[in-house]
Amino acid sequence: MAERRVVVVGYEGAELLDIACITTSLEMANRIGSVSPPYRISVVSPGGRPIACQSGLTLHSQGSLQRTIGPIDTLIVSGGWGHTRAAEDLVIVGNVRRLARESCRVASVCTGASVLAAAGLLDGKRATTHWQFARQLAAHHPAVTVDADPIYIRDGAISTAAGVTSALDLMTAFIEEDHGAGLARQVARALVTYLQRPGNQAQISMFTAASPAEHDVVRQVVGHVTANLDADLTTATLASIAGVSVRHLTRLFLTHIGQSPGRFVRLARTEAAAHLLATTALPVARVAARCGFGTAEALRQAFVSRYGTTPSRHRAANATHG
């Protein structure tokens, strides 16, 4: 193939950022890597009509979905609030199914997974989508194993990215697969994004999510945990600080957060360690101590359990410090 042809499918109500994360990442690879073969990117829509994005901006299509033919290197369906209508549109679904047969790779971003699922392309596969729509996708498509946690999943030739900027992570993975880790790192640096988050990193971080609970006791304990990761955070200690019994605190956490106090503390410490590993040059043992792990080995075990990789490998892949 003289060029790596990438076709991005948009529709009314698509998310502009879903599309831009794809096109800008691959165009950046062309520009700074002089890659061969280069990516040739086009955005298509039903009938070639302009794409009225959910943000209120209109994106001009570069071609008609119905008239697009293969071969295609990578077919990617964008997400957006219009995904439900798109997944019910026989023209969109039928042409996505047709083009998938002529593509080496097929992917979706965010709720674009709904269109792939409607086309039967996710049946028997593990897939992700934006966490807000994971239950909806699973309910409508029981043949799909929906996992709302990872930022992207690659199952054979089908890839699904969780939501919006997770497209950057998936494109970085594609660029590395096509042209090597060196170019992927250059693109990530140029875009001022993570060098590459592992695909199984959680969509929702406790440090970026909204307040997890309205209950005063839970909010008090969560605040204490996040501000004192290196302190004694056993459930008994936290219950004492909150002035409730261990049993009652556990019940409150399960009700309002969906996990026990002990699990919440472990995840908080692990996420904080991941951030320090990526943004500082602190030795792993120091990171472990600062985040409340007794030893570097305890951190390693927690890290492997959470992210499926070791702290040192996470740092090598994601370090943003000099």
Disulfide bonds with the S-S distance in Angstrom:
none
